[in-house]
């Protein structure tokens, strides 16, 4: 169980007070998601020209937000930012004191976060000949996306075929550093809630609706996006309202050693 939170930014010239407000919304979502992951936390941002930064540490979100680098990074979120992603990690595999295991994860040109477990990750790393930087199974998703982004944009049909080989649980958010205006959201069999605000021109996402409720504090204008499980969303910086969605598949399995969903003994 981990927490994912973030803001996907549409193109807009935001005043400083609006940018400050959205940064505060992000902090509040991240702090509230600590209950889903107390072992490590982190954030990353991408900008439309491909610049990016990642900051993550083996500490609770309530400690991370007071770190100088966290505050510095958050202050750099501006009108050129396409996504601000956060993660709170519940350690399952891979020690959090090896910071490579913490999220957000960079794999080649892809940066992302994941909630869930891919039980056959070791097998797929070997079978597909993928490079490996960390111990965590989550890295597999981003390595697959990186393989299907040879010229920058992620080939979503190719990624879908690769994801179909995975067994376990997943919801994830990712983007290519060479195509930072396109954000891919995978809502699989782990919770992920999304909410859009047309005036702010942003989409918020979080592992639980309560995290968004807590962050926006009854501000009017937020609309829930109804997204069924096993859906891949494409959200673009040019216009966050023009969301594309399609079905993707993998093999759902709730616990290691149990039969995948829909498979009889």
C-alpha positions as CSV (number, residue, x, y, z in Angstrom):
1,X,0.0,0.0,0.0
2,X,1.5,3.3,-1.1
3,X,0.1,6.8,-1.7
4,X,0.2,8.6,-5.0
5,X,-0.7,12.3,-5.3
6,X,-0.1,15.0,-7.9
7,X,-1.1,17.8,-10.1
8,X,-1.3,17.7,-13.9
9,X,-1.1,21.2,-15.2
10,X,-2.8,22.6,-18.3
11,X,-1.4,25.5,-20.2
12,X,-2.3,28.7,-18.4
13,X,-0.6,32.0,-17.2
14,X,-1.3,31.6,-13.5
15,X,-0.7,34.5,-11.1
16,X,1.7,33.9,-8.2
17,X,-1.2,33.6,-5.7
18,X,-2.8,30.8,-7.8
19,X,0.5,29.0,-8.1
20,X,1.0,29.3,-4.3
21,X,-2.5,27.9,-3.7
22,X,-1.8,24.8,-5.9
23,X,1.5,24.2,-4.2
24,X,-0.3,24.2,-0.9
25,X,-2.9,21.8,-2.3
26,X,0.0,19.4,-3.2
27,X,1.6,19.6,0.2
28,X,-1.7,18.9,1.9
29,X,-2.4,15.9,-0.3
30,X,1.1,14.6,0.3
31,X,0.9,15.0,4.1
32,X,-2.5,13.3,4.2
33,X,-1.3,10.4,2.1
34,X,1.4,9.6,4.7
35,X,-1.0,7.1,6.2
36,X,-0.5,4.9,3.1
37,X,3.3,5.1,3.2
38,X,5.4,6.0,6.2
39,X,8.7,4.6,5.1
40,X,9.7,7.0,2.4
41,X,8.4,10.0,0.4
42,X,9.3,12.1,-2.5
43,X,8.3,14.5,-5.3
44,X,9.2,15.2,-8.9
45,X,8.4,17.8,-11.5
46,X,8.7,18.0,-15.2
47,X,8.7,21.2,-17.4
48,X,7.6,21.6,-20.9
49,X,11.2,22.0,-22.1
50,X,12.1,18.6,-20.6
51,X,13.8,19.9,-17.5
52,X,13.0,17.8,-14.4
53,X,14.0,17.3,-10.8
54,X,13.4,14.5,-8.3
55,X,13.8,14.6,-4.5
56,X,13.1,11.6,-2.3
57,X,14.2,10.4,1.1
58,X,13.6,7.5,3.5
59,X,11.4,9.6,5.8
60,X,7.8,10.5,6.4
61,X,6.1,13.2,4.4
62,X,5.7,15.2,7.5
63,X,9.5,15.4,7.7
64,X,10.2,15.7,4.0
65,X,8.2,18.9,3.6
66,X,10.5,20.7,6.0
67,X,13.6,19.8,4.0
68,X,15.3,22.7,2.3
69,X,15.5,20.9,-1.1
70,X,11.8,20.1,-0.9
71,X,10.9,23.7,-0.4
72,X,13.3,24.8,-3.1
73,X,11.9,22.4,-5.6
74,X,8.3,23.3,-4.8
75,X,9.2,27.0,-5.3
76,X,10.3,26.2,-8.8
77,X,6.9,24.9,-9.9
78,X,5.8,27.6,-12.4
79,X,3.7,28.1,-15.5
80,X,6.1,25.9,-17.5
81,X,5.5,22.8,-15.2
82,X,3.5,20.0,-16.8
83,X,3.2,17.7,-13.7
84,X,4.1,17.7,-10.0
85,X,4.0,14.1,-8.7
86,X,4.3,12.9,-5.1
87,X,4.6,9.5,-3.5
88,X,4.5,8.0,0.0
89,X,6.0,4.6,0.2
90,X,5.0,1.6,2.2
91,X,8.1,-0.7,2.0
92,X,7.3,-4.2,0.6
93,X,10.5,-5.0,-1.4
94,X,13.7,-3.1,-1.4
95,X,15.1,-1.2,1.6
96,X,14.0,2.4,1.8
97,X,17.5,3.4,2.8
98,X,18.6,2.6,-0.7
99,X,17.1,5.7,-2.2
100,X,16.9,4.1,-5.6
101,X,14.0,2.0,-4.3
102,X,11.9,5.1,-3.4
103,X,9.6,7.0,-5.7
104,X,9.3,8.9,-8.0
105,X,11.5,6.5,-10.1
106,X,13.4,7.5,-13.2
107,X,14.0,4.8,-15.8
108,X,15.7,6.0,-18.8
109,X,13.6,9.0,-20.1
110,X,10.5,8.0,-18.1
111,X,9.6,9.3,-14.6
112,X,6.7,7.9,-12.6
113,X,5.2,6.6,-9.4
114,X,3.4,3.3,-8.8
115,X,1.1,1.8,-6.2
116,X,0.9,-2.0,-6.1
117,X,3.1,-5.0,-6.6
118,X,4.2,-6.8,-9.8
119,X,4.8,-10.4,-8.7
120,X,6.5,-11.5,-11.8
121,X,8.8,-8.5,-12.2
122,X,12.0,-10.5,-11.8
123,X,11.0,-12.9,-14.5
124,X,10.0,-10.1,-16.9
125,X,13.2,-8.2,-16.3
126,X,15.2,-11.3,-17.3
127,X,12.8,-12.3,-20.1
128,X,12.7,-8.9,-21.8
129,X,16.4,-8.0,-21.1
130,X,15.5,-4.8,-19.3
131,X,18.2,-2.8,-17.4
132,X,17.6,-2.6,-13.7
133,X,18.7,0.2,-11.3
134,X,16.8,-0.6,-8.1
135,X,15.4,-3.6,-6.3
136,X,11.7,-2.7,-6.4
137,X,9.3,-4.3,-8.8
138,X,7.7,-0.9,-9.6
139,X,10.7,-0.1,-11.8
140,X,9.5,-2.7,-14.3
141,X,6.5,-0.5,-15.4
142,X,8.8,2.5,-16.1
143,X,11.4,0.4,-17.9
144,X,8.6,-1.0,-20.2
145,X,7.4,2.6,-20.9
146,X,11.0,3.6,-21.6
147,X,11.5,0.8,-24.1
148,X,8.4,1.9,-25.9
149,X,9.5,5.6,-26.1
150,X,12.5,5.3,-28.5
151,X,11.9,8.8,-29.9
152,X,10.4,10.5,-26.8
153,X,6.6,9.9,-26.9
154,X,5.5,6.7,-25.3
155,X,4.0,4.2,-27.8
156,X,0.9,3.4,-25.8
157,X,-0.2,0.4,-27.8
158,X,3.2,-1.1,-27.4
159,X,3.2,-0.4,-23.7
160,X,-0.3,-2.0,-23.4
161,X,1.0,-5.2,-24.9
162,X,3.9,-5.3,-22.5
163,X,1.7,-4.5,-19.5
164,X,-0.5,-7.5,-20.4
165,X,2.5,-9.7,-19.3
166,X,2.4,-8.3,-15.7
167,X,0.9,-10.1,-12.8
168,X,-0.2,-8.4,-9.6
169,X,-1.6,-4.9,-8.8
170,X,-1.0,-1.5,-10.2
171,X,-2.0,2.0,-10.6
172,X,0.6,4.4,-11.9
173,X,1.4,7.9,-13.3
174,X,4.2,8.5,-15.7
175,X,5.7,10.7,-18.3
176,X,8.6,10.9,-20.8
177,X,11.2,13.6,-20.2
178,X,11.3,13.9,-24.0
179,X,7.5,14.4,-24.3
180,X,6.7,16.1,-21.0
181,X,3.5,17.6,-22.2
182,X,1.9,14.1,-22.3
183,X,1.0,12.4,-19.0
184,X,0.0,8.8,-18.9
185,X,-2.3,7.6,-16.0
186,X,-2.8,3.9,-15.5
187,X,-5.8,3.1,-13.2
188,X,-5.6,-0.6,-12.7
189,X,-6.8,-2.6,-9.7
190,X,-5.5,-0.2,-7.1
191,X,-7.4,3.0,-6.2
192,X,-6.7,6.3,-8.0
193,X,-9.1,9.3,-7.9
194,X,-9.0,12.2,-10.3
195,X,-10.6,15.6,-10.1
196,X,-10.5,18.5,-12.6
197,X,-10.9,22.2,-12.2
198,X,-11.6,24.1,-15.4
199,X,-10.7,27.5,-14.1
200,X,-7.4,26.4,-12.6
201,X,-6.9,24.1,-15.6
202,X,-5.4,21.3,-13.6
203,X,-6.2,17.7,-12.8
204,X,-5.5,16.5,-9.2
205,X,-5.0,12.8,-8.5
206,X,-4.7,10.9,-5.3
207,X,-4.9,7.3,-4.0
208,X,-8.0,8.2,-2.0
209,X,-10.7,10.8,-2.5
210,X,-10.3,12.0,1.1
211,X,-6.8,13.3,0.3
212,X,-8.2,15.6,-2.3
213,X,-11.2,16.6,-0.2
214,X,-8.8,17.5,2.6
215,X,-6.5,19.5,0.3
216,X,-9.1,21.6,-1.6
217,X,-11.2,22.3,1.5
218,X,-14.6,22.7,-0.2
219,X,-13.4,25.1,-2.9
220,X,-16.0,25.2,-5.6
221,X,-15.4,24.1,-9.2
222,X,-13.8,20.7,-8.7
223,X,-15.4,17.9,-10.7
224,X,-14.8,14.2,-10.2
225,X,-13.5,12.3,-13.2
226,X,-15.3,8.9,-13.4
227,X,-12.5,6.5,-14.4
228,X,-13.2,2.7,-14.3
229,X,-10.5,0.2,-13.4
230,X,-8.2,-1.0,-16.2
231,X,-8.2,2.4,-17.9
232,X,-5.3,4.2,-19.5
233,X,-5.7,8.0,-19.6
234,X,-3.7,10.4,-21.7
235,X,-3.8,14.0,-20.4
236,X,-2.0,16.8,-22.3
237,X,-0.6,20.0,-21.1
238,X,-2.1,21.8,-24.1
239,X,-5.6,21.2,-22.8
240,X,-6.2,19.0,-19.7
241,X,-9.9,18.9,-20.5
242,X,-9.4,16.9,-23.7
243,X,-8.7,13.6,-21.9
244,X,-8.3,10.4,-23.9
245,X,-9.0,7.0,-22.4
246,X,-8.7,3.4,-23.5
247,X,-8.7,0.0,-21.8
248,X,-5.5,-1.8,-20.8
249,X,-5.0,-5.2,-19.3
250,X,-2.7,-7.2,-17.1
251,X,-3.2,-10.2,-14.8
252,X,-4.8,-9.1,-11.5
253,X,-3.5,-11.0,-8.5
254,X,-4.2,-9.9,-5.0
255,X,-1.5,-11.8,-3.1
256,X,1.7,-13.6,-4.1
257,X,1.0,-17.4,-4.2
258,X,-2.7,-17.0,-4.9
259,X,-4.3,-17.7,-8.3
260,X,-4.8,-14.7,-10.6
261,X,-8.3,-13.3,-10.7
262,X,-10.6,-15.4,-12.9
263,X,-8.3,-18.5,-12.9
264,X,-9.7,-21.6,-11.4
265,X,-7.7,-24.4,-9.7
